[in-house]
Structure formats: C-alpha cells, structure tokens
C-alpha cells in the first residue's frame, strides 16, 4: 500500500511539473521519446491537433523549457510545400518534419519574428511530405545529435 501511495504522489508531482511549464491551457500534453543513434531523449510536448491550435502554435511565448516543445499533428500527410511561419514568435525555434511513422524527414531553423502581419515574416517550407511537425528551442536537436532519419515515438493518430 505504501508503494502505491508513493507512486500516486510521484505521478502527481510529475503532472504538476509538466502543467506548470507556462504552456497553453487546454492543449493535450504528452511525453515523446526521440530515438537517436546515441540514446533516447524524453521531451514534454503540447499537442496542437486542431487548425486553430496549429495556427497559434508558440506565438507570444517568451520562453520554452529546455525539454519541452509543441507537436503539430495533421489528419493526413501534408505536401512538401507545407510551411510554418514565426509571426509573433519571440524565441528561436527548430522544427522537425515527421513522417507518419515518426521518422524525422527534415529539420529547419527559424529565428524569431515579432511582426504583427503575416507578410512581415518569412515562412519555412518543409521540403518533404510530413504528417506531424515538432517545434523545440533552436539548438535542441544539434546539442543531442538528433538528425534526419532518427525517430520520434508519436502518440496514436486520431
């Protein structure tokens, strides 16, 4: 019984720490594992599944915790011309475009763009077909030697 109580308490602490990271209220949250040749990396993510959630993304955030990110999930594979922008995004980000099997197909770097209008900021096309995209702090992938061809254990598709 004591072991069960300890596990419940630890689960509560883990959930509290995850919920207190300054994320977007109402977004689904999960832990992802990225498998690189060298090791497995755990990342706390918010999941943007709906068009409104995906278009808002990480706009207006002044910080993003080191082991956190946002996973953009699409109902079907997106074409290589699919692009992301950094309008009203205040922190530099890296984005990995993922196939339906979780394989990292491309990685781009995106500097902040505080512009108010869409035309003020460049867009960053994937250049590959993708089913999901993972945004993290710029430098996250490079610091962990995460590259194209590595895999992300994705949550189940809707």
Buried (B, 14 or more C-beta within 10 A) or exposed (E): EEEEEEEEEEEEEEEEEBEEBEBBEEBEBBEBEBBBEEEEBEBBBBBBBEEEBBEBBBBEBEEBBEBBBBBBBBEEEBEBEBBBBBBBBBBBBBBBBBBBEBBBBBBBEBEBBEBEEEEEBBEBBBBBBBBBBBBBBBEBBEEBEBEEEBBBEBBEEE
